[in-house]
Amino acid sequence: MTPPLMMGRAADPEQVREGAQGGMDWAGALRLIGLAALLGVVPPACVPGSLTDGAVGSIALLVTPMLTLGVVGLYYRKRPGRAISSTVGVRLGAVLGLAMGCLIAVITGVAGFVLRYGYHSMVMEQKFEEAMAALPTQLSSAGPVPPEVMGLIHSPEFRAGSFIMGHVFTVLLLMSVASVCGWVAGSMLKSRRTRQVG
C-alpha cells in the first residue's frame, strides 16, 4: 500500500507505524512513569532532614536523567512494534517530571501537616521563616530597598506566594531536565531502530 502523502511527499514511516497502532500506549507509559516517580521521590523524602530543609527536590533532580532514560528504554523494549522518536521521549520525560514534581509537593504538604498538627512541631515553619528573614538582608546588601518593597516582603501574601512558586519552579525544572533527557533517549533509540531495519 502506498504511504500517505503529506505536503507532496511521503510521510515518515515511523509516523505511519505509530498512527496505524493508535499512537502512544499511555496506559503502559503511565504505569512506568508512576513507578519511576515513586523511585525518584520516596527514597529522597526518607532522607532525614530532606523535607524540612527542602532538599528533596534537589536530590530527586540528580536521579531524574537516569529515571527518564530508564522509562524511555523500558517503553521501547516492552513495545517494540510501536514507533519511538525524540517526540515520544520528550512526552514521556515531561510527564515524568510533572509526576515527580507533584509528588514532591504532595509529600511535603502531608509531612508539614503531620508535623504541625500531629507532633506539634514547627520545624518546617522555622526553616521557611529563617529563609524569609534572610531575604531583606540580602536585598539590603545590594543597595537601598524602598519601604514599599520591605512591606511587601513581610506580607503574608508574599510568603504564601514564595512557597507556592518554589514548588512551581521545582516542577518546571524537573520537567525541563526530564524532557531533554527523553529527547536524547528517543533520538538514540530511533537511530538504533533505523540501523537495525537498514
C-alpha positions, -999 to 999 in steps of 0.1 A, spaced: 0 0 0 14 34 -9 22 55 22 0 86 26 14 118 11 18 150 32 28 183 16 36 165 -17 59 138 -2 57 105 16 51 106 53 77 93 77 74 55 81 78 59 118 48 83 119 28 59 97 35 30 120 27 50 151 -6 62 136 -15 27 125 -10 13 160 -31 40 177 -3 64 189 14 61 222 4 34 247 -4 58 275 -17 31 298 16 13 298 36 46 298 18 59 329 25 27 348 62 31 341 61 68 349 43 62 382 68 36 393 97 58 383 82 88 401 79 68 433 115 56 430 127 91 423 109 109 451 101 85 480 137 74 488 150 111 488 120 121 510 131 94 535 165 110 540 165 127 574 160 165 571 154 165 533 117 176 537 123 201 564 153 216 545 136 215 511 164 193 497 142 165 484 137 183 451 174 187 446 180 150 454 153 140 430 167 162 403 200 143 404 183 110 396 159 124 370 182 118 340 187 81 349 150 76 356 140 92 323 164 71 303 150 40 321 114 49 313 120 56 276 141 25 273 116 2 290 87 17 270 106 9 238 116 -26 249 82 -36 260 65 -22 229 89 -29 200 62 -26 174 54 10 183 72 40 169 99 56 190 113 91 183 125 122 201 89 134 203 79 103 222 109 107 245 100 143 252 64 134 261 75 106 285 101 129 301 77 158 305 50 137 322 77 120 344 90 154 355 54 166 362 46 135 382 78 138 403 72 175 410 35 170 420 45 140 442 71 161 460 45 188 466 20 163 480 46 146 503 59 180 515 23 191 523 14 159 541 46 159 561 41 195 571 5 189 582 15 158 602 44 176 618 24 207 627 -8 192 639 2 156 647 35 162 665 31 200 672 64 206 656 72 239 640 105 228 623 92 233 587 78 267 596 110 277 613 131 268 583 109 288 560 109 318 583 147 317 585 149 318 547 124 346 545 141 366 573 174 364 554 158 379 522 156 415 533 193 414 545 204 400 511 184 428 493 198 455 516 234 444 509 228 451 472 216 487 478 188 507 494 154 490 495 122 511 493 99 507 523 71 495 500 93 466 489 102 457 525 65 458 534 57 435 505 83 410 516 69 408 551 33 404 540 16 370 543 7 371 506 43 373 496 53 344 519 25 322 506 33 331 470 70 324 476 61 289 490 39 281 460 64 295 434 91 273 450 71 242 442 62 255 407 99 262 400 107 226 411 81 211 388 92 232 358 129 223 364 121 186 367 100 187 335 127 206 316 155 182 326 134 151 320 122 164 286 158 170 274 168 135 286 138 120 270 146 137 237 181 123 238 169 88 247 142 89 220 166 101 193 192 74 202 166 46 202 152 58 169 187 58 153 192 23 167 160 11 152 169 27 118 202 9 118 186 -24 126 159 -20 99 186 -9 74 
